[in-house]
Amino acid sequence: MNENRKVILLIEDNPDDRELAIEALSDSVFHNEIIVARNGSEALDYLFCRGQYQNRNTREQPDLILLDLKLPKVDGFEVLRQVRASEFTRFIPTIILTSSTEHADLLQGYSLGANSYVRKPVDFVEFTKTVKHLFFYWLSINEYAYPNF
């Protein structure tokens, strides 16, 4: 694997937040491939090679998942549940990136196996900084365990 090439799955339905995250993730020393899922169903199709992604190799998974909670079709909690239940995806660092201020969402996210829970800053500059920090920590500093398939 090329250590400078990182694949990020961004699961975000809000077009403004999606564009800000893409901009922040694109501005780095890594050669990023950013896969965008606009709802939970599309994300699960990508991760489990269904629908339009049926020809994708299940063993080639993203290095990081940025997951919104309030998604159409399938919510972020269900996406997280299914990610943690599969041998092909359970070790992918999964960061909840949400605007939710509900303490119950925070607790549920961690109880389902989120690696981190981050509230989206409202300010453009702060949002961009936050995404860059997440990316730097999870893909540059953090030690990631790739399963041996």
PyMOL commands that set and color helices and strands:
alter all, ss='L'
color gray80, all
select helices_A, chain A and resi 15-26+40-47+51-53+76-85+103-111+124-141
alter helices_A, ss='H'
color red, helices_A
select strands_A, chain A and resi 5-11+31-37+64-67+94-98+116-119
alter strands_A, ss='S'
color yellow, strands_A
deselect
rebuild
show_as cartoon
